[in-house]
Each structure stands twice: as C-alpha cells, then as structure tokens.
Amino acid sequence: MKRGVARAGRMIRIANGQGFWGDWLEAPRRLVQGGPLDYLVLDYLSEVTMAILEKQRRRDPCKGYATDAVGLIVELLPSLMRGGVRVVTNAGGVNPRQCARSILERARSAGVRGLKVAVVLGDDLGGRLDAIAARGTDFESPGQGVGLAGIRDRVLSANAYIGAFPLAEGLDTGAHVVLAGRSTDTALTLAPMIHEFGWRDHDWDRLAAGTVAGHIIECGAQCTGGNCSLDWQSIPDLADIGFPVVEARQSGDFVLTKQPGTGGRVTVPDVKEQLLYELGDPTRYLTPDCRADFTSLLLRQDGQDRVAVEGVRGGPPPPTLKVSVCYTAGYQAVGTLVYSWPDALAKARAAEAMVRRRLAALGLKFDEIHAEVLGVDACHGPAAPENPDPPEVQLRMGVRAISRRPVERFTREMIPLVLNGPPTATGFGEGRPRVREVVAHHALLVPREDVPTSVELFDAE
C-alpha cells in the first residue's frame, strides 16, 4: 500500500487506548466497540518501562516486550480487521521481532488468517555503541554532565527515539499492525497522518500539528478527565471514562473528542493541562520529526466533549536523536512499617533514627539512604500543611548501593523494630524487604545519521 494523498476535506479518526503499560485493559475494547475508527494507537513505553523490559530480556531472550499487548491485540483482531482499523504501537519494547512472532502465533491459534505485522527496526543501538563512538561521536548528555564513557562498562541497552516516518513506512506496507520499539510517544499518532495525507519531511506546520495531537493523547485518558486537577469531583462517570479520539484533517487542524456515551469530559482547560505535561521550552518542543511551537496553537470548544486545535506552527527537527540508555546501578531495598495513634509521627521518626544508628554502627556504606513518612509530608515535603498528630502513618525507608552486601544487611534491620522499637508497629506482613537490582536510565544524544531505520513485514503463514 502506497502512501496516500488525502482528498480535500477527508478526516481520519485516531484513538489512543493505552497511556502506559498497566493502563486500563478495557479502554481499547470500548474504543473499538464505541464507534468508527481508522487507527488504534497503543502507547506502552516510558524510560522506566524500558528498564523493566531489559531486565526481563536478560532473564529470558524471548521476553522484553509489553506482553499485555499480545493478548489484547489478538482478541480485537477480528473486529479490527473487519472494520479496517489498523494498530500502531510501541509494544515491541526492546524485542519487537519477538513481539511480532508472539502476535502471529497467538493469532494463528485463534483462527485469524491473513494478518500482516510490520516491525520497525533501527532504534536498538546496543550492539553499535562502540562503532558509533569510533567514528568520533561523543554521545553528549543533555543536562546531565556525564557522557557514555562514565557508564559504558555497565550498559545493558541503548535505544534511540525514532520518529513517525519509519512508522508511516510500516503502514505503507499494508500491515494491519505496525510494531515499534523505542519510538517517541507522539510518533504513534503522527504516523497515520503522514501515511494518509502524504505529508513530507519539510511540512513543518502539519508535522507540528500531528505532534501536538500525539502529545495530547499520548497519556490516554489524562486528556479526557483522568488525573485532572480542575474541579475533578464534577467529572462525569470516571469509572467508564472515555479514551481520546483525534479527528485529523489534511490541513493539520484536528478535533479532540471521545466515543459517545462514555464518561469523562473533553474541555479546553483539560486539554491545556495535558499540553503542559513533560513540557520544557513551549516554543521548541523537539522530536525527530519537527520542532513544534506550543505557543502558536489555538484551542476552541467545538461542542460537547469536542476541542478544536488549530494554527500550530513548526520548524525543522534537531540534528540529533535522544538515546535512552539502561545500565546497572547496583542494588536497592525498600521497607515499610505502619505506626498508629497516639504519637504515630513521633514513633515513625524514632524508628527511622534507630535504623540509621544501627546501620552506622555496622559500618555499612550506601550511595543513598532515604526515608519518608506517608501521611505527613512524603508528597509535598516542607510545603505540606502541618499534621502533628495523624491517626496513622507509614514509614518508608530505602537504601541503594553498588554492592549487594550492605543492602542485604539493611533488609534485616527494619523488621526487628516490631518487637524492639516504638510501639504499635504493624504492616509488616510481607516480612523482610526484597533486594532488587537497580537498572538506571541515562539520556544521550546521537547524530540522526547514526540511526538508520528499516521495516520488516511478518506475514501469517
């Protein structure tokens, strides 16, 4: 299937049914059943998710992708294929080929025939870091002050954020499912527009508009009333919240809405709140596809649960791509104890002091010891209102170190307080805290010419 050139006035409907791996499983089903769609976007990845997936792949080479996506997509395939709805997702994580094989295998078992899955490759730089560095790339680290050299011997994976054009190439193949690894979140929504409308890599304003659309819906229902701070008690039927649908046109202007009869709401204030999500310089929102100026757009209420977005302006993309690097950073453990009234806060503070004193007496060295009291100031710190006599609190205490030994010893220091510390301790049913390996994230920049992409088409046998 070649890239299309849209007829004047043509509109396509793009819905996002997942804002992260762990989002509401019913959302994609309700989107597909709730009204006509052209594309279903499923956004699973974050920096933390990439670290989790890499740990899974290290344990099992056949893992490393969002496993929830496989069953979900296969379940919906009959309805999707019958309605001509195509899926664009980054569920491939750090192992997109295996994710595609799993989808095809499950589809065959379910009796689905004729399925095509396009896999977008090129983001995985793990095996090419040294070759890229040998050509003189210094892997600048934006705002972090440390390049690749400081962590090279501990790197587990490195994935570049690729843009929408490689995903649009996947759609050009005619695939029912386009599966990527570490793409930008906005690329999932922009790619169908590039494919349908024939946008080129210099159509800055239109690409910027599609990028803004992707940014608004990338977190799923966060733009339709979920996690909304404005008058949240009045939001209708959050239990049946509608996930976002973008009605996009060739011009780049679009309308944000949701399927009829669903809960939540779509209003200008809610969209504005989402526009501020993870936003640095609003005049220079940078992606591999373009530079979007968020100050140029106009928001307009276009009816009940409809917000029109118009006039977005853009410019050329930066010469570099962001690279998400996962690397080993030692071990950590986190333990909790609950203390009840009276003197709940004083008990928690005393317990923390006891643990710190005992760790010091053992001569243990940690990169970090952190404690917080949930129910008092864990979220807001010194800005929290005073609460000197709460009915109960939870002491949450954690340590991190490069060596496992001191972390392991820490796990034996909180539970004893149940009998030899302040009174009324509870909430220790899971016993000693678990020691976990820390897989940390680091951001680097790499010239875009060092990240060639390709598309592989997997056909059902």
Secondary structure, 3 states (H helix, E strand, C coil): CCCCCCCCCCEEEEEECCCCCCCCCHHHHHHHHHCCCCEEEECCCCHHHHHHHHHHHHHCCCCCCCHHHHHHHHHHHHHHHHHCCEEEECCCCCCHHHHHHHHHHHHHHCCCCCCEEEEEECCECCCCHHHHHHCCCCCCCCCCCCCCCCCHHHEEEEEECECHHHHHHHHHCCCCEEECCCECHHHHHHHHHHHHHCCCCCCHHHHHHHHHHHHHHCCHHHHCCCCCCCCHHHCCCHHHECCEEEEEECCCCEEEEECCCCECCCCHHHHHHHHCCCCCCCCCEECCCCEEECCCCEEEECCCCCEEEECCEEECCCCEEEEEEEEEEEEEEEEEEEEECCCHHHHHHHHHHHHHHHHHHCCCCCCEEEEEEECCCCCCHHHCCCCCCCCEEEEEEEEEECCHHHHHHHCCCCCCHHHHCCCCCECCCCCCCCCEEEEEEEEEEEEHHHCCCEEEEEECC
